Amino acid sequence: MHRHSDETINTSLYYLRAQIIRNGDSGLKHVEALMHQRGLDLDALPVPEKRNRRFRKGQLRQALLDELRKGPRTSRQLQDAIGHSMNNFRHTLLTLEARGVVRHERRVWKLALRGQRPF
């Protein structure tokens, strides 16, 4: 029989509590009762807000390409149109540029396609 360490159980309870609070699920009283029995401080770890993950794998890339099909756009115009954080957004643009799908000229991004369809 495999026994979990107290630290693993405690961490799991904190995670489960945060997930229940963020998602508005039922069972919070039960999880908090278990935490209380184990002597855990309910406020020891803050519950981060639920992040809105708007795009799944490949969808951000597709949204960028759809926007660039309308014409050249600055980074700010693309970000405003798509409504996504700059970190992943910039990484995706640079990846597309490295693959030769888009170009960055002056201050605008453009499609760099030569008759082929990307992805």
N, C-alpha and C positions, 0 to 999 in steps of 0.2 A: 504494500500500500504506500502511495506517494503522499507525503504531507507537504502542504504549502507553508512557507514561512509566514510568520506574523506580519512581516513587512509587505509581502505580496498581498496578503488578505487586506491589510489596511489600505494599501494603494488602490486596490480594486474597489473597495468601499467608497473611497474619495472620488474615484472616477465615476462609479455608478451614480453616486449622489449628484455630481455635477451634470451628468447626462440627463438624469431625471428632471433636474431643475431647468436646464436649458430647453428640453423638449416638452416640458409640461406633462410628463408621464405620471402615472400613478405609482405608488409604492414608496414615496419619499419617507413617510412615517416609519415604515419597516426598516429601511436602510439606516435612517438616523437612530432608530432604537438599537440596531446592531452596533453602530458606531459608538453609541453611548455605553453599551455593555462592554465594549473593548477599551473604553477610556479615551476615545479619540476626541479631539477638539473639532467641533463642526466648522468653526471659522478659521481653522489653521491654514487652509488653502482656499484662496478666492476661487469663485466659480467664474471662469471666463465666459464672455458672451458667445453665443453661437455665431460662427462665421457663415456668411452666405456664400456658399460655393456655387456660383452661378453656372460655371462651365465644367463639363466633364472632359475627359481626355479627348483632345482634338477639336473640341468645340470652340475654344478661344481662337485657335488657328483659323478655323473656318469663318468665324465672325470677322476676324481681321481681313481675310481675303474677300469676303462679301462686301465689306466696307470699302476696300481699295478698288473693287470693280466699279464703284461709282465714280472713281477718279482719285487723283493724288490727294493725300491728307497729311497734315502735320501729326506729330505724336499726340499733342493735346486734343486735336479733333478726333483722332481715333479713340483715345481714352474716353472722351466725353460721349461719343456715340455708343461705345460698347459698355462703358461703366464698369471698368475693371481696374484693379490695383496696378500700379506702374511696374512692380517687380516682375511678376509673371508676364505681364504685357510686353515689357522691353525684351525679356529673354526670348519670348516667342518671335518677336520681330527680328531679332538678331539671328535666330536659328533659321528663319525663312530667308533672310538675306544671305547667310552662309550657303544655303542650298540653291541660291540663284532664283528664288521665287519672287522676291521683292528687292527693290533698290532704295537706297536713301540718297536723295539728291537735294542739295541745298538744305532746306528744312522740311522737306516733304518725303513721304514714303509713296512709292509707286509699284505697281505690278511690273515684274521684269520677265513676263512670259513671252516665249517665242513660239506661239501656236499650240503649246501643250497645256493640258489642264493640270493644275497642282493637286496632288493627293487625291 
